[in-house]
């Protein structure tokens, strides 16, 4: 006996359960009551009997010899909530005056047969009863409280339905019990959990838990919550890592449960949602506690009593769990009431002596198991550790409290109606049948007279606010539930969910906020790419393309930057592009500007030299007026290249191509005129009339205006149809907007260029034909060579021009303009300047006037004039 008693004491820390073979301790009545004018019946799961070895009884079939009792001390708070509410009402002179309320409390057995057996005892008031007969039952019970299991309420409700007795359930709301056709005398005090799934999803989104496991009861409640969770999770991008439907018949040692736990433990999901009441999946909870699963975050529904499954280790599986509980106002009066409860104050209560015996070392009297000896004088329930007995009212306790007040207000209204319609004298007691209470009970609950503010409209319990509790149980045995947040569907948008992360203690397997994802978050600069054959939460991270960004984590698509912006190197932010063009200040623009100015100055110097030595034979040769025109044109053409440098505008864009085309036309037509002059002078073997007319009339000089006029017509058509305009190139240079001149019409531009090349080709042909003609100052060779360079420059220009963009393209055109100008200047005038300035003696030794070739005399006379 000593060892059995010691074994029972060792189980004290198992929150809510204790075992011993002490004779008084293991002897317990199935019911007790307290007298009143009316009594409220209540069915609470306060203790159960179990068998260890299942030794059959020889005399009683279907019974065992080795029965043991297990007390559900946690559920005793149901009794306290009931007694507290009744005493509060009895003290209220404005509610049911001259009428006292009593209680009739019955234990809920484990089997369905015994549940109905106790219901018959309550209804008849006799242990040996006859159905449909009250048999002298004197206590008037207007209503009965049942719970917390829906199945228990359903079994009792089936019986009470026969007599139309009001039944109020204090357990979690259940859709089956709300079927009015089957349970039209039943009222559920708990609010519906329709927004619980949304509250859980808000929690997942707050911590960015997108890979979550679900453990649900394998019944209608599990199917309903699964439907709600799946809908809300899918709409918010949360994936179900695994789904386990747990049968209520599985205990902690079931093989099926072990197999399921292997999947749960090995899952990559660090967050697991468990929904259900303590009856349906109690085996799972006990099994998790035994396995010490400290690397998972458990998200639990409000009906869980997680500290019921602790053990003797320092760490504990459910430490750090997050619990959703319906919000209720704190009731300090109840905590004060619990402090005053003792076996002497309530002698009819056969459970309080067990408390005092077990926790305060009292001894039972030898004559009566209700009496205690050797007790501490100040023994009280508030002295017990909170993990053993929490003074705060539980959620079921609030529902019981509300149910008692609903019945009391209903009786009060019915009493007032009876006084008005059928006054009774001489203090006659209230006479009624339980079914008469229904209309009043419905009105009272709908008017929300109860303190917990549970509201029913149209037969539907409306959702209340949820408290988010964090379970602190490290070291094991602490057992605190700390409020860390709230959720209210009716709150304004943005204020529905609130949470204080700093107050949360996480499971011991985590050193920081846990992550629960199938794939690591794609950081900014990357986008998600789905993995084939897997859930949408499983993906690869792919960098954004050029000029695209993602400035948040887990972006499905990258966002293209506007044309005026560009993506930074991390591809997480669009930066403003800087405006750029071929400026004078930058090295390339500065080099081209200096080159253009230097050679234009050089051209001016050459022109001055030629003007100063205009009477020398070398200047007179090949028509000095054409040389002046060519030098002047080259001077202006070199300066015109500066139009391409600096910030473009509409005027410069138009002038760039037209001035370039016209000036080069003048230059090339001048070269063509010089070449034709040489050919006419030297190729005419006989000075015929036509040749003489061409020389005398100076017909080659008309080539310049005619060729220029053609180019003017081409440029005019270009400007009328599709003129050049200022354009922005946002792609050629990263991070810059290049301001350039758009040609407007590429056909017109290539026509102008083609016309210039045709003039150059004609000039080259004429100069090539006269390259070997005899003359001291024949410049045909230099003309042909300069045209070769010109053609090479512009033929090379076309592919290079089309293969470059932005400032490089502009610089390339400027370079070609400068190169072709320098070629014309250098190849045509450098030799003559060399003779004029450095070798003047060559000019004086040559006597041009006395030659023996008449054809040459004729030519020189014409040219000099």
Helices and strands as residue ranges (DSSP letters): H 2-10, G 11-13, E 31-34, E 38-44, E 47-51, E 67-71, G 73-75, H 76-90, E 101-107, H 112-124, E 141-146, H 150-160, G 161-163, E 166-169, G 176-178, E 186-188, H 196-207, E 211-217, H 220-235, E 239-246, H 255-266, E 271-275, H 282-291, E 297-300, G 306-309, E 322-326, H 332-340, H 352-359, E 363-364, E 372-373, G 381-383, H 395-421, G 434-437, H 438-446, E 456-457, E 460-461, E 466-472, E 480-487, E 497-499, G 501-503, E 526-530, E 539-543, E 548-549, E 559-560, E 565-567, E 574-576, E 578-580, H 587-612, H 617-620, H 624-640, G 641-644, H 650-683, H 689-696, G 699-701, H 702-722, E 725-729, E 736-742, H 746-769, H 780-803, H 806-838, H 841-845, H 854-864
